[in-house]
């Protein structure tokens, strides 16, 4: 049965890139654990029609905080897949693309585990679903334009069954083999495969820039109209979630690394459907201390 997917990855960092000056947690290896409960619960509220796939490296299960993954797996929207593949740097970020070759996946959004979905991101995703496009990206940071950032690995969208094989290649292994060995291989590979065919992108690539980014794309594509975003319906529970994100300054540019522990995570745990997950996390002193500061 066709399904829709939000795809994430989690792996133990072997290098911590020092050029990400916008990221105040760039030297904190545990930063990728900050938002795990918040991301899973937020996605369940915003995307009840989606599965959240989390691709993890084997060494993730060696971490003391890995118990949170066992607790979160009780939610029916989360599927954790352990990938037995060695790596040297950040290339496991490419694992998020695996659903692109799944015949049952009709919509795929690649996302970052250290950020939370914004209201604009949500609206863009729903517009993409209804569009005639099979590729797309959302750009909101001042630097999100030009050849290196024309498509964002953590905020991009795909309709796998509609993308020609000559763009996505025959399988994940072939796609993965075209990566380079430096930081950002996931994004550079994505840009190389999906943004350099103007005859295709002019009608099939859906771009939206917002927040602090207003530069048009440097390749032919379709632009989102503001009326399309405004026409996306928001339920009462979803609006309360977006309001809470704003109150806690967690709704900046999409892909923004944040720490959602504290007030926002507590807000989510107040929902009845997440009570059992909260109880399981609180059974472990380390997890309780980490997530309930």
Secondary structure, DSSP 8 states (H G I E B T S, - for coil): --EEEEEEEE---S---S--TT-TTTT-GGGGGTTHHHHHHHHHHH-TTEEEEEEEEGGGGGSGGGHHHHHHTTSTTEEEEEE----SSSGGGGGGGGGGG-TTEEEEEEE-TTS---HHHHHHHHHHHHSS-SEEEEE-STT--STTTSS-TTEEEE-GGGS-HHHH-SSHHHHHHT--SSTTHHHHHHHHHHSS-HHHHHHHEEEEE-TT-----SS--EE--HHHHHTS---HHHHHHHHHHHHTT--SSTT-----TTHHHHHHHTSGGGHHHHHHHHTSHHHHHHH--
